[in-house]
Amino acid sequence: MRHSVSIGALTIAGLLAAGAAEGPDGSASAAGDEVHCEIAVEEQAGRVTLEGFVDAASSISGSYELLVTKTGGGGTSDIRQGGEFSANAGARTPLGTVVLAGDGGAYTAKLKITWDGKSAVCRESVRGSL
């Protein structure tokens, strides 16, 4: 089975002194830069792949952190990836990928992107809740 989940458009403004306010649908709005955050989920051949992406209306550079937590019969494990990124205007830019065994556990993912003093957070879960 394959499915992709978009975590919605995040519109962030410099007017938000504390960063983006996350709404119940994982989005925030204000006048300013338009940045889209996504965690794509693919379940195939006994594996679960989670991949973070950023989309921006204008070119941006910043950093990201992708945290994936797996909970199952064997306990809990965390996988953390991060680094710098540059995204061209209008281009979907991959940030990090995690591939896990699809052994019936629950997976949660959180992607945080930071650029120009602003930040946005996207979340996704597979057979689990955030």
C-alpha positions as CSV (number, residue, x, y, z in Angstrom):
1,M,0.0,0.0,0.0
2,R,1.3,3.5,-0.8
3,H,-0.1,6.8,0.5
4,S,1.3,10.3,0.8
5,V,0.1,12.7,3.4
6,S,0.4,16.4,3.0
7,I,0.6,18.3,6.3
8,G,-0.9,21.5,4.8
9,A,0.4,24.9,4.0
10,L,2.1,26.9,6.6
11,T,2.1,30.6,6.1
12,I,4.5,32.2,8.5
13,A,5.1,35.9,9.1
14,G,7.9,37.8,10.9
15,L,5.0,39.3,12.9
16,L,4.8,36.1,14.9
17,A,7.5,36.8,17.4
18,A,7.4,33.4,19.0
19,G,7.3,31.5,15.7
20,A,4.4,29.8,14.0
21,A,1.3,29.1,16.0
22,E,0.3,25.6,15.1
23,G,-3.4,25.0,14.5
24,P,-5.4,21.8,14.9
25,D,-4.8,20.9,11.3
26,G,-1.0,21.4,11.6
27,S,-1.0,24.8,9.9
28,A,-0.4,28.4,10.9
29,S,-1.4,31.5,9.0
30,A,-0.3,35.2,8.8
31,A,0.8,37.5,6.1
32,G,4.4,36.7,4.9
33,D,6.5,33.9,3.5
34,E,4.6,30.9,2.2
35,V,6.2,27.6,3.2
36,H,4.7,24.2,2.9
37,C,5.9,21.3,5.1
38,E,5.1,17.7,4.4
39,I,5.9,14.2,5.7
40,A,5.2,11.6,3.0
41,V,4.4,8.1,4.2
42,E,4.8,5.0,2.1
43,E,4.0,1.4,3.3
44,Q,5.3,-1.2,0.9
45,A,6.9,-4.7,1.1
46,G,6.8,-4.9,4.8
47,R,8.5,-1.5,5.3
48,V,7.4,2.0,6.3
49,T,9.2,5.0,4.7
50,L,8.8,8.5,6.1
51,E,10.3,11.4,4.2
52,G,10.3,15.1,5.0
53,F,9.9,17.8,2.4
54,V,9.8,21.6,2.3
55,D,8.2,23.7,-0.4
56,A,8.7,27.5,-0.5
57,A,7.3,30.3,-2.7
58,S,10.7,32.0,-2.5
59,S,14.2,30.6,-2.1
60,I,15.0,29.9,1.6
61,S,17.9,28.3,3.5
62,G,17.8,27.0,7.1
63,S,17.9,23.9,9.2
64,Y,15.7,21.0,9.8
65,E,15.1,18.2,12.4
66,L,13.2,15.1,11.6
67,L,12.3,12.9,14.7
68,V,10.7,9.5,14.2
69,T,9.5,7.5,17.2
70,K,8.6,3.8,16.8
71,T,6.7,2.1,19.5
72,G,6.0,-1.6,19.5
73,G,6.3,-4.9,21.3
74,G,10.0,-4.5,21.6
75,G,9.9,-1.1,23.3
76,T,10.4,2.4,21.9
77,S,13.2,3.8,19.7
78,D,13.9,7.3,18.4
79,I,15.6,8.2,15.2
80,R,16.7,11.8,14.8
81,Q,18.1,13.4,11.6
82,G,18.9,17.0,11.0
83,G,21.0,19.4,9.1
84,E,21.1,22.5,6.8
85,F,19.0,22.9,3.7
86,S,18.5,25.2,0.8
87,A,15.2,25.2,-1.1
88,N,14.7,26.9,-4.5
89,A,11.5,28.8,-5.1
90,G,8.7,26.6,-6.1
91,A,10.7,23.3,-5.8
92,R,9.8,20.4,-3.5
93,T,13.0,19.8,-1.5
94,P,13.6,16.5,0.3
95,L,15.0,16.9,3.8
96,G,15.4,13.4,5.4
97,T,14.2,9.8,5.0
98,V,13.7,7.1,7.6
99,V,12.9,3.5,6.6
100,L,11.5,1.1,9.3
101,A,10.3,-2.4,9.4
102,G,6.5,-2.5,9.1
103,D,6.1,-4.9,12.0
104,G,2.8,-3.6,13.3
105,G,4.3,-0.9,15.6
106,A,3.2,2.7,15.8
107,Y,5.3,5.4,14.2
108,T,5.1,9.1,14.8
109,A,7.1,11.7,12.9
110,K,7.8,15.4,13.6
111,L,9.5,17.7,11.1
112,K,10.7,21.1,12.3
113,I,12.1,23.6,9.8
114,T,13.8,26.8,10.8
115,W,14.8,29.7,8.5
116,D,15.3,33.5,8.8
117,G,14.3,33.4,12.5
118,K,11.0,31.6,11.7
119,S,10.0,28.0,12.2
120,A,7.3,25.5,11.3
121,V,6.4,22.1,12.6
122,C,4.7,19.2,10.7
123,R,3.5,16.0,12.3
124,E,2.4,12.6,11.0
125,S,1.6,9.2,12.4
126,V,1.2,5.6,11.1
127,R,-0.8,3.2,13.3
128,G,-0.4,5.5,16.2
129,S,-1.3,9.0,17.5
130,L,0.8,12.1,18.0
